[in-house]
Amino acid sequence: MRRARITLPFHSRLDLFVILKFMIENIAQSLKSFLPTQPPKIYKPIGCCIYCGKTENLSTEHVIPLGLGGKIKLPKSSCVKCSKITSAFEETCQRTMYGPLRLLYDLPSRRKKKRPKKLKLKVKRSHSDDWTYIDVDQEKYPFLILFPYFSMPKIHQTNPTLNGAKTKRLWIRGASPSYNFELLLAQLTNELKVYSIMPEAKTHVEEFCQMLAKIGYSFAVGELGFGSFTPFLIPHIINKEMNDSDKYIGSLDEDEKATENLHEISIINTNQNDFVTVRIRLLAKLGTPTYYVVVGIFNKG
Protein backbone atom coordinates (compact mmCIF):
# COMPACT_ATOMS: atom_id res chain seq x y z
CA MET A 1 0.00 0.00 0.00
CA ARG A 2 1.28 3.46 -0.87
CA ARG A 3 -0.07 6.84 0.15
CA ALA A 4 0.23 9.98 -1.93
CA ARG A 5 0.14 13.37 -0.25
CA ILE A 6 -0.09 16.99 -1.35
CA THR A 7 0.09 20.06 0.86
CA LEU A 8 -0.75 23.62 -0.08
CA PRO A 9 -0.45 26.32 2.59
CA PHE A 10 -2.67 29.15 1.40
CA HIS A 11 -3.86 32.50 2.74
CA SER A 12 -6.19 34.34 0.36
CA ARG A 13 -8.44 37.37 0.35
CA LEU A 14 -12.17 37.23 1.07
CA ASP A 15 -13.17 38.30 -2.45
CA LEU A 16 -11.28 35.37 -3.96
CA PHE A 17 -12.91 33.06 -1.44
CA VAL A 18 -16.42 34.15 -2.44
CA ILE A 19 -15.70 33.73 -6.17
CA LEU A 20 -14.13 30.30 -5.75
CA LYS A 21 -16.92 29.09 -3.46
CA PHE A 22 -19.49 29.92 -6.13
CA MET A 23 -17.41 28.26 -8.87
CA ILE A 24 -16.77 25.01 -7.02
CA GLU A 25 -20.31 24.56 -5.74
CA ASN A 26 -21.61 24.81 -9.30
CA ILE A 27 -18.89 22.60 -10.73
CA ALA A 28 -19.57 19.91 -8.14
CA GLN A 29 -23.13 19.63 -9.43
CA SER A 30 -21.97 19.36 -13.06
CA LEU A 31 -19.59 16.51 -12.19
CA LYS A 32 -22.55 14.22 -11.58
CA SER A 33 -22.94 13.89 -15.34
CA PHE A 34 -19.28 14.35 -16.35
CA LEU A 35 -18.54 10.65 -16.84
CA PRO A 36 -20.39 8.87 -19.67
CA THR A 37 -22.25 5.59 -19.14
CA GLN A 38 -20.91 2.30 -20.44
CA PRO A 39 -23.01 0.65 -23.17
CA PRO A 40 -24.69 -2.44 -21.67
CA LYS A 41 -23.82 -5.92 -22.91
CA ILE A 42 -25.10 -9.28 -21.64
CA TYR A 43 -23.43 -12.52 -22.75
CA LYS A 44 -25.09 -15.93 -22.94
CA PRO A 45 -25.29 -17.73 -19.57
CA ILE A 46 -22.24 -19.87 -18.84
CA GLY A 47 -23.94 -22.50 -16.65
CA CYS A 48 -20.97 -23.13 -14.37
CA CYS A 49 -18.58 -21.12 -12.21
CA ILE A 50 -15.79 -19.87 -14.44
CA TYR A 51 -13.37 -20.05 -11.48
CA CYS A 52 -14.04 -23.48 -9.91
CA GLY A 53 -16.51 -25.25 -12.22
CA LYS A 54 -19.43 -25.62 -9.78
CA THR A 55 -22.89 -25.68 -11.36
CA GLU A 56 -25.15 -24.80 -8.41
CA ASN A 57 -26.32 -21.44 -7.02
CA LEU A 58 -24.73 -19.38 -9.77
CA SER A 59 -24.87 -15.59 -9.99
CA THR A 60 -24.18 -13.00 -12.66
CA GLU A 61 -20.63 -11.69 -12.89
CA HIS A 62 -20.15 -8.01 -13.71
CA VAL A 63 -17.02 -7.95 -15.87
CA ILE A 64 -16.16 -4.44 -14.68
CA PRO A 65 -17.56 -3.82 -11.18
CA LEU A 66 -20.99 -2.24 -10.99
CA GLY A 67 -19.58 0.33 -8.55
CA LEU A 68 -17.35 1.67 -11.34
CA GLY A 69 -20.28 1.87 -13.75
CA GLY A 70 -19.70 -1.53 -15.39
CA LYS A 71 -22.61 -2.79 -17.50
CA ILE A 72 -21.06 -5.88 -19.12
CA LYS A 73 -22.64 -8.99 -17.56
CA LEU A 74 -21.80 -12.69 -17.66
CA PRO A 75 -24.90 -14.57 -16.37
CA LYS A 76 -24.72 -17.79 -14.35
CA SER A 77 -20.94 -17.69 -14.12
CA SER A 78 -19.91 -17.43 -10.46
CA CYS A 79 -20.70 -19.65 -7.46
CA VAL A 80 -21.39 -18.28 -3.98
CA LYS A 81 -17.90 -18.98 -2.63
CA CYS A 82 -16.01 -17.51 -5.59
CA SER A 83 -18.38 -14.54 -5.77
CA LYS A 84 -17.53 -13.65 -2.16
CA ILE A 85 -13.82 -13.76 -2.98
CA THR A 86 -14.04 -11.52 -6.04
CA SER A 87 -16.46 -9.15 -4.31
CA ALA A 88 -13.99 -8.71 -1.42
CA PHE A 89 -11.05 -7.42 -3.48
CA GLU A 90 -13.33 -5.38 -5.72
CA GLU A 91 -14.83 -3.76 -2.63
CA THR A 92 -11.36 -2.90 -1.32
CA CYS A 93 -10.55 -1.10 -4.57
CA GLN A 94 -13.92 0.62 -4.84
CA ARG A 95 -14.07 1.85 -1.24
CA THR A 96 -10.47 2.73 -0.42
CA MET A 97 -8.98 3.65 -3.80
CA TYR A 98 -12.04 5.07 -5.56
CA GLY A 99 -14.60 5.74 -2.85
CA PRO A 100 -14.53 9.56 -2.98
CA LEU A 101 -14.36 9.46 -6.79
CA ARG A 102 -17.50 7.35 -6.89
CA LEU A 103 -19.24 9.84 -4.61
CA LEU A 104 -18.27 12.90 -6.61
CA TYR A 105 -19.11 11.43 -10.01
CA ASP A 106 -22.22 9.67 -8.66
CA LEU A 107 -21.19 6.21 -9.85
CA PRO A 108 -23.58 3.33 -9.02
CA SER A 109 -23.89 1.80 -5.57
CA ARG A 110 -26.08 -0.93 -4.08
CA ARG A 111 -26.04 1.05 -0.83
CA LYS A 112 -26.54 4.56 -2.13
CA LYS A 113 -28.61 5.69 0.85
CA LYS A 114 -25.73 4.79 3.18
CA ARG A 115 -23.17 6.93 1.36
CA PRO A 116 -21.47 9.36 3.75
CA LYS A 117 -22.31 13.05 3.57
CA LYS A 118 -18.98 14.03 5.15
CA LEU A 119 -15.41 12.81 4.69
CA LYS A 120 -12.34 13.19 6.90
CA LEU A 121 -9.81 15.76 5.62
CA LYS A 122 -6.29 16.09 7.05
CA VAL A 123 -5.46 19.71 7.97
CA LYS A 124 -3.15 21.94 10.00
CA ARG A 125 -4.92 24.73 11.83
CA SER A 126 -1.71 26.75 12.18
CA HIS A 127 1.94 26.47 11.19
CA SER A 128 2.94 25.04 14.57
CA ASP A 129 -0.01 22.67 15.04
CA ASP A 130 0.03 18.94 14.43
CA TRP A 131 -1.96 17.44 11.58
CA THR A 132 -5.53 16.57 12.52
CA TYR A 133 -8.77 15.62 10.76
CA ILE A 134 -11.98 17.56 10.23
CA ASP A 135 -15.23 16.70 8.45
CA VAL A 136 -15.80 18.14 4.97
CA ASP A 137 -18.84 17.86 2.69
CA GLN A 138 -18.14 15.01 0.26
CA GLU A 139 -19.01 17.23 -2.74
CA LYS A 140 -16.07 19.52 -1.89
CA TYR A 141 -13.60 16.87 -0.77
CA PRO A 142 -10.16 17.30 -2.45
CA PHE A 143 -9.29 13.71 -3.21
CA LEU A 144 -6.65 12.15 -5.44
CA ILE A 145 -7.16 9.48 -8.09
CA LEU A 146 -4.41 6.85 -8.08
CA PHE A 147 -3.54 4.14 -10.59
CA PRO A 148 -0.32 2.07 -10.45
CA TYR A 149 2.03 1.95 -13.41
CA PHE A 150 3.68 -1.37 -14.35
CA SER A 151 5.94 -2.64 -17.09
CA MET A 152 4.36 -4.66 -19.89
CA PRO A 153 3.52 -8.33 -19.05
CA LYS A 154 6.76 -10.24 -18.67
CA ILE A 155 5.44 -13.36 -20.39
CA HIS A 156 6.41 -11.59 -23.62
CA GLN A 157 9.95 -10.88 -22.39
CA THR A 158 13.06 -13.08 -22.52
CA ASN A 159 14.39 -14.20 -19.11
CA PRO A 160 12.42 -11.65 -17.05
CA THR A 161 12.87 -11.09 -13.32
CA LEU A 162 9.53 -11.56 -11.58
CA ASN A 163 8.58 -9.26 -8.70
CA GLY A 164 4.85 -9.86 -8.25
CA ALA A 165 2.22 -7.18 -7.71
CA LYS A 166 4.46 -4.17 -7.13
CA THR A 167 4.82 -0.71 -8.59
CA LYS A 168 7.48 1.99 -8.42
CA ARG A 169 5.34 4.80 -9.81
CA LEU A 170 1.75 6.00 -9.55
CA TRP A 171 -0.52 7.91 -11.89
CA ILE A 172 -1.84 10.69 -9.63
CA ARG A 173 -4.46 13.31 -10.49
CA GLY A 174 -6.88 15.60 -8.71
CA ALA A 175 -10.58 14.83 -8.66
CA SER A 176 -11.63 16.32 -11.98
CA PRO A 177 -10.28 18.08 -15.07
CA SER A 178 -13.25 20.48 -14.80
CA TYR A 179 -11.50 22.76 -12.33
CA ASN A 180 -8.03 23.63 -11.10
CA PHE A 181 -7.17 21.35 -8.18
CA GLU A 182 -5.10 24.03 -6.44
CA LEU A 183 -8.04 26.45 -6.59
CA LEU A 184 -10.17 23.87 -4.82
CA LEU A 185 -7.53 23.58 -2.07
CA ALA A 186 -7.36 27.35 -1.82
CA GLN A 187 -11.11 27.67 -1.44
CA LEU A 188 -11.23 25.03 1.27
CA THR A 189 -8.27 26.54 3.12
CA ASN A 190 -10.24 29.78 3.41
CA GLU A 191 -13.60 28.22 4.13
CA LEU A 192 -12.24 25.96 6.88
CA LYS A 193 -9.93 28.68 8.27
CA VAL A 194 -6.93 26.34 8.35
CA TYR A 195 -3.26 26.85 7.55
CA SER A 196 -2.72 23.84 5.28
CA ILE A 197 -4.53 20.88 3.73
CA MET A 198 -3.10 17.43 2.99
CA PRO A 199 -5.16 15.42 0.47
CA GLU A 200 -4.67 11.70 0.99
CA ALA A 201 -5.22 8.58 -1.06
CA LYS A 202 -4.42 4.89 -0.81
CA THR A 203 -3.67 2.26 -3.40
CA HIS A 204 -3.87 -1.48 -2.80
CA VAL A 205 -1.74 -2.89 -5.62
CA GLU A 206 -2.38 -6.59 -5.01
CA GLU A 207 -6.15 -6.19 -4.87
CA PHE A 208 -6.03 -3.90 -7.90
CA CYS A 209 -4.12 -6.58 -9.85
CA GLN A 210 -6.66 -9.19 -8.74
CA MET A 211 -9.41 -6.94 -10.06
CA LEU A 212 -7.61 -6.51 -13.40
CA ALA A 213 -7.15 -10.29 -13.63
CA LYS A 214 -10.84 -10.90 -12.92
CA ILE A 215 -11.95 -8.25 -15.42
CA GLY A 216 -9.69 -9.61 -18.16
CA TYR A 217 -10.53 -13.26 -17.54
CA SER A 218 -14.31 -12.85 -17.32
CA PHE A 219 -14.33 -10.62 -20.41
CA ALA A 220 -12.35 -13.19 -22.41
CA VAL A 221 -14.78 -15.93 -21.32
CA GLY A 222 -17.71 -13.83 -22.50
CA GLU A 223 -16.10 -12.94 -25.82
CA LEU A 224 -14.43 -16.26 -26.69
CA GLY A 225 -16.45 -18.84 -24.77
CA PHE A 226 -15.74 -20.86 -21.64
CA GLY A 227 -13.19 -23.58 -22.43
CA SER A 228 -11.82 -21.92 -25.56
CA PHE A 229 -8.53 -21.16 -23.81
CA THR A 230 -6.50 -22.47 -20.90
CA PRO A 231 -6.56 -19.77 -18.18
CA PHE A 232 -3.46 -18.52 -16.35
CA LEU A 233 -5.00 -16.32 -13.71
CA ILE A 234 -7.46 -18.36 -11.62
CA PRO A 235 -4.91 -18.86 -8.78
CA HIS A 236 -4.31 -15.11 -8.78
CA ILE A 237 -8.02 -14.29 -8.68
CA ILE A 238 -9.24 -16.90 -6.19
CA ASN A 239 -6.19 -17.73 -4.06
CA LYS A 240 -4.30 -14.41 -4.28
CA GLU A 241 -1.16 -16.14 -5.55
CA MET A 242 0.46 -12.92 -6.75
CA ASN A 243 4.19 -13.74 -6.75
CA ASP A 244 4.29 -13.90 -10.56
CA SER A 245 1.41 -11.54 -11.35
CA ASP A 246 3.71 -9.23 -13.33
CA LYS A 247 4.28 -12.11 -15.72
CA TYR A 248 0.69 -11.74 -16.89
CA ILE A 249 -0.41 -8.23 -15.82
CA GLY A 250 1.21 -5.00 -16.99
CA SER A 251 0.61 -1.51 -18.34
CA LEU A 252 1.90 1.23 -20.56
CA ASP A 253 4.28 3.27 -18.43
CA GLU A 254 3.41 6.62 -20.00
CA ASP A 255 0.80 9.37 -19.92
CA GLU A 256 -2.03 8.98 -22.40
CA LYS A 257 -4.70 11.28 -23.75
CA ALA A 258 -8.18 11.04 -22.31
CA THR A 259 -10.97 9.69 -24.51
CA GLU A 260 -14.74 10.10 -24.38
CA ASN A 261 -15.31 6.60 -22.99
CA LEU A 262 -16.03 5.55 -19.42
CA HIS A 263 -14.10 2.29 -19.78
CA GLU A 264 -12.30 0.60 -22.68
CA ILE A 265 -11.87 -3.15 -22.92
CA SER A 266 -10.99 -5.40 -25.85
CA ILE A 267 -9.11 -8.54 -26.84
CA ILE A 268 -5.96 -7.79 -28.81
CA ASN A 269 -4.05 -10.04 -31.19
CA THR A 270 -0.43 -10.18 -30.08
CA ASN A 271 0.54 -12.95 -32.55
CA GLN A 272 2.82 -14.34 -29.83
CA ASN A 273 2.28 -18.03 -29.02
CA ASP A 274 -1.50 -17.64 -29.28
CA PHE A 275 -1.80 -15.85 -25.94
CA VAL A 276 -5.19 -14.35 -25.09
CA THR A 277 -4.48 -10.74 -24.08
CA VAL A 278 -7.09 -8.23 -22.90
CA ARG A 279 -6.58 -4.47 -23.05
CA ILE A 280 -8.24 -2.62 -20.15
CA ARG A 281 -8.54 1.11 -19.54
CA LEU A 282 -10.74 2.04 -16.59
CA LEU A 283 -12.16 5.58 -16.40
CA ALA A 284 -10.58 6.43 -19.72
CA LYS A 285 -12.18 9.88 -19.81
CA LEU A 286 -9.92 10.89 -16.92
CA GLY A 287 -6.79 10.01 -18.92
CA THR A 288 -5.90 6.92 -16.88
CA PRO A 289 -3.26 4.28 -17.79
CA THR A 290 -3.89 1.34 -20.11
CA TYR A 291 -3.40 -2.19 -18.74
CA TYR A 292 -2.70 -5.45 -20.54
CA VAL A 293 -3.73 -8.77 -18.99
CA VAL A 294 -2.59 -12.06 -20.52
CA VAL A 295 -5.44 -14.26 -19.35
CA GLY A 296 -4.50 -17.58 -21.01
CA ILE A 297 -3.49 -19.46 -24.13
CA PHE A 298 -5.81 -20.66 -26.89
CA ASN A 299 -6.60 -24.36 -26.87
CA LYS A 300 -5.35 -26.19 -29.96
CA GLY A 301 -7.60 -28.16 -32.27
Secondary structure, DSSP 4 states (H G I P E B T S, - for coil): -EEEE--------HHHHHHHHHHHHHHHHHGGGTSPPPPPEEPPP-SS-TTT---SS-EEEESS-GGGT--EEEEEEE-HHHHHHHHHHHHHIIIIITHHHHHHTT---TTGGG--SEEEEEEESSTTSPPEEEEEEGGG---EEEEEE-PSPGGGSSSPPP--S--SEEEEEES-TTS-HHHHHHHHHHHHT-SEEE-EEEE-HHHHHHHHHHHHHHHHHHHH-TTSEEES-HHHHHH---TTHHHHEEE--S-----S-S-EEEEE---STTEEEEEEETTGGGTPPPEEEEEEEEPP-
